[in-house]
Amino acid sequence: MKNRLRVLRAEKNWTQAELAGMVGISRQAVIAVENGKYDPALPLAFRLARAFGKNIEEVFVWEDNAPAEK
């Protein structure tokens, strides 16, 4: 899953630590999400989106490379 966290955070001029504090996670967790090494559970994804005043679909994009089941 791709995300726009780094771009949105830069637009707000927030540090990773500031964003982490707003949503109740560690700075390392923010780094992992930004780098695509960790896909957040839905409650965290919603908290991250709300921190930016965005819908979840504006922050996270699901990219499924698998062919559709028939």
Beta strands, then each sheet from edge to edge (+ up, - down):
strand 1: 2-3
strand 2: 60-61
sheet 1: 1+ 2-
end
